[in-house]
Amino acid sequence: MISELDGYYVSKEEPVRSFLLALRQHILKYDDQMSETWTHRMPMFRYKGKLLCYLWIDKKTYQPYLGIYKGIDIEHPLLGLGNRNKMKVLNFNAEEDIPFDLINEIFGMAAKLY
């Protein structure tokens, strides 16, 4: 039987599924203190036991994005606040390469807040 967490990823159509799975793997390998949970019906990632980010799909564009929990405290030109109060997001195009260096840069900024 497949878990709800794994079901989230496999329920997506390509190329979004492969993009999310590769992004998931990268996030989990970023630091040995990173873990994944299924919370609020979405994959969330914890750093040192505290919420760091989550993965989701934009309802209009059907493109993936990475939500950063303490994003309001991070100044980066590619993080957008939109209509959110505290979290900023990093939007992706699933048909392009994952910007691993950019994600690492943002995680490095976020990790200083924990």
Legacy VTK file of the C-alpha trace (Angstrom):
# vtk DataFile Version 3.0
C-alpha trace
ASCII
DATASET POLYDATA
POINTS 114 float
0.000 0.000 0.000
1.307 3.422 -0.953
1.451 6.199 1.651
-0.381 9.498 1.166
3.000 11.195 0.964
4.244 8.968 -1.848
0.814 9.114 -3.464
1.138 12.892 -3.751
4.150 12.525 -6.028
2.970 9.607 -8.150
-0.428 11.209 -8.754
1.180 14.037 -10.731
1.555 13.894 -14.479
4.894 14.143 -16.241
7.036 16.223 -16.355
5.842 17.587 -12.988
6.151 14.164 -11.302
9.809 13.694 -12.235
10.599 17.292 -11.341
9.028 16.958 -7.877
10.708 13.615 -7.205
14.131 14.999 -8.137
13.502 18.106 -6.032
12.390 15.928 -3.108
15.578 13.889 -3.323
17.724 17.019 -3.432
15.994 18.585 -0.436
16.406 15.450 1.657
20.094 15.235 0.762
20.732 18.913 1.491
21.472 18.235 5.164
21.303 15.181 7.415
18.955 17.133 9.707
16.343 17.435 6.936
13.232 15.251 7.119
9.960 14.993 5.226
6.463 14.903 6.693
2.943 14.765 5.346
1.201 17.747 6.938
-1.883 19.698 5.812
-2.177 17.259 2.890
1.144 18.335 1.381
4.811 17.295 1.540
6.639 19.436 4.061
10.292 19.420 4.931
11.674 20.036 8.383
15.129 21.244 9.266
16.241 20.485 12.819
12.660 19.430 13.498
11.128 22.756 12.451
9.220 23.511 9.273
11.468 24.848 6.539
9.596 24.433 3.272
6.913 22.617 1.336
6.245 21.557 -2.247
3.071 22.450 -4.067
1.604 22.978 -7.520
0.278 26.346 -8.677
-3.419 25.912 -9.466
-3.373 28.225 -12.489
-0.121 27.258 -14.202
0.146 23.672 -12.890
3.828 24.355 -12.296
5.615 23.342 -9.097
6.854 25.750 -6.482
8.785 25.608 -3.240
7.274 27.485 -0.324
9.757 28.774 2.262
8.310 29.125 5.769
10.445 31.938 7.105
10.620 33.474 3.652
9.472 36.861 4.916
12.854 37.114 6.659
14.832 36.205 3.525
15.746 38.795 0.919
16.249 37.130 -2.441
15.090 38.535 -5.786
13.643 35.210 -6.966
11.519 34.613 -3.856
8.037 36.062 -4.213
5.612 36.951 -1.444
2.518 37.271 -3.613
-0.577 37.521 -1.418
1.012 35.569 1.438
1.820 37.016 4.864
4.940 35.123 5.925
5.947 32.593 3.306
7.690 33.308 0.054
7.770 30.974 -2.907
10.261 29.980 -5.536
8.455 29.160 -8.786
9.700 26.552 -11.234
9.044 25.387 -14.758
8.938 21.585 -14.729
10.273 21.473 -18.273
13.501 23.223 -17.287
16.454 22.034 -15.224
16.105 22.288 -11.467
18.215 25.208 -10.201
19.984 23.225 -7.455
22.542 25.957 -6.740
19.771 28.519 -6.279
17.884 26.191 -3.915
21.060 25.594 -1.912
21.649 29.353 -1.711
18.137 29.969 -0.376
18.364 27.040 2.047
21.653 28.448 3.330
19.924 31.756 4.024
16.973 30.002 5.651
19.142 27.693 7.770
20.626 30.727 9.539
17.135 31.446 10.905
16.937 28.068 12.708
LINES 1 115
114 0 1 2 3 4 5 6 7 8 9 10 11 12 13 14 15 16 17 18 19 20 21 22 23 24 25 26 27 28 29 30 31 32 33 34 35 36 37 38 39 40 41 42 43 44 45 46 47 48 49 50 51 52 53 54 55 56 57 58 59 60 61 62 63 64 65 66 67 68 69 70 71 72 73 74 75 76 77 78 79 80 81 82 83 84 85 86 87 88 89 90 91 92 93 94 95 96 97 98 99 100 101 102 103 104 105 106 107 108 109 110 111 112 113
